[in-house]
Amino acid sequence: MINDVINYGIRILIILLGLLFVSGYFMPEDSDSTMMRVFGAIFVLFGFYRLALYRANKKRYNTRKDEN
C-alpha cells in the first residue's frame, strides 16, 4: 500500500514539475524559454508514460498472482 502511494506520488510530482516548466512559472531568468517549455512537455509526457506503465505492470502482476 505505501509502495503504491510513493510510486504514484513521485510520478504525479514529475507531471506537476513539467507543468510548471510549461507554464513558465519555474524558469530561471537567464534561460531559454522555448527550451524550458520543451523540457516541461517532455517531463509531462514522461510522467504520464511512467504512470501508465506502472498501472499496467501492477495489473499484470495482480493477475498472475490471482492465477496461482
C-alpha positions, 0 to 999 in steps of 0.5 A: 500500500505505501509502495503504491502511494510513493510510486504514484506520488513521485510520478504525479510530482514529475507531471506537476514539475513539467507543468510548471516548466510549461507554464513558465512559472519555474524558469530561471531568468537567464534561460531559454524559454522555448527550451524550458517549455520543451523540457516541461512537455517532455517531463509531462509526457514522461510522467504520464508514460511512467504512470501508465506503465506502472498501472499496467505492470501492477495489473499484470502482476495482480493477475498472475498472482490471482492465477496461482 
